[in-house]
Amino acid sequence: EALSSARHMIRAAVRAWGAKERADEIELAADELTTNALMHTDGGAVVTIRVMAGSERRLRVDVEDRSSALPRRRDAGSDGVSGRGLMLVDRLADVWGVEARGSGKCVWCEFLIPERA
């Protein structure tokens, strides 16, 4: 249920901020980061989406959890279902990374999006 709620929030935010051209990429990357946080840590995740001002307009997705364990790329499982999350984020996002936050961490990704007309 938490993942479904996060998906709806992400979809609404992406469209509200005029990033329809990259909506599928943003939604998939955010979904992968959220799924990883929920599956590989104890407890929940906090998802934050915001538009970053600067020389280029960027949409940033932050996924925070309470685990200090850093994410790591893994080989995809033989079932083809697991092990692809960070690989997908790396290919879809313009940039991504990990930051320590208190006793946990934040895995984030950013996407360049067009200026609003």
N, C-alpha and C positions, 0 to 999 in steps of 0.2 A: 504493500500500500504506500509506503514512504517513497519508493521509487516511482510509482505512478504519479504521485503528487508532484515530485520533482520534475518529471517529464512535462507535465502540464504547465508548471510555472516557467520552465525554460522556454517552451514553445511560445507562450504568451509574451514573454520578455523579448525574445528575438524578433518577433513580428512588430511589437510596439516600438522598438528602436530602429526600425527600418533596415533590418539585416536579412530580408527575405532571400536574397541571392545566396547567402551562405547558411541559411536556416538548417538544412539537412546536416551539414558538416558540424555546425555548432551543437545541434541537438545530439548527434551521435557521440561527439567527444565528451560532452557534459554527461551523457548517460553512462559512458564507459568509466569516467572518473567516479561518478556517484556509485555505480555498481561495485567498483573496486573497493571503495571505502566501506560499503555495507557488507561485502563478502569477506574482506580480509582484515577487518578490525573488529574489536569488541565495541558495541555501541553504535550510535547513529552517525550521521554526517550532516553538516550544515553546508548548503549550497547557496552561494551568492553570485549574482550576475550583475555586472555594471558596465557602463560605457566609460572608457578612459579618454579624457581630453588630452590633447597634445598636438604635435605636428601631423599625426595621423590618427584618425578616429578608430579606436579598438574596442571590441567587446571582450570582457574578461570574465571567465568562469572560475570561481574559487570553490574547492570542495575541501572542507576542514573535517578532520576526525581527531579522536583522542589517542591515537597510536603514534608513538615516536618512530616506529619502524618505517624506513624509507621504501617507497615502491621500487620494484625492480622489474625490468623486462624479463619475461620468461618465454621459453619456446612454447608455441601453441601445442596444446594437448593433442593426442592422437584422435580424440573425438572432434577436433576442430572447433570446439566451442570456447574453451578457456585459453588464456595466455595471449590474447590478441589486443587487450585493452590499451596498453601504453603504446604499442606499435601503431594502432589506429590514431590515437591522439597525436603522436609524432607526425604522422602523415597528413592529418586534417588541419591541425592548428598551425598558425604562423610561428608561434613560439609557446613553450610550456616549461614548467619547472616545479620545484618543491621548496617550501620554506618551513622552517620550524615555527610553531605557534604554541607557546606555553609548553604543556606536556605532550602536545600532539603535533600535527603538521597540517599544511595546506598544499594540496596539489592544484595547480592552476594552469589554464591555457588561455591564449589570446588569439583573436581573429581580427584582421583589418576589415573594416566595414565602411561603406560609402558615407560621405557627408550627407546630411539631410538637405533636401532641396528647399 
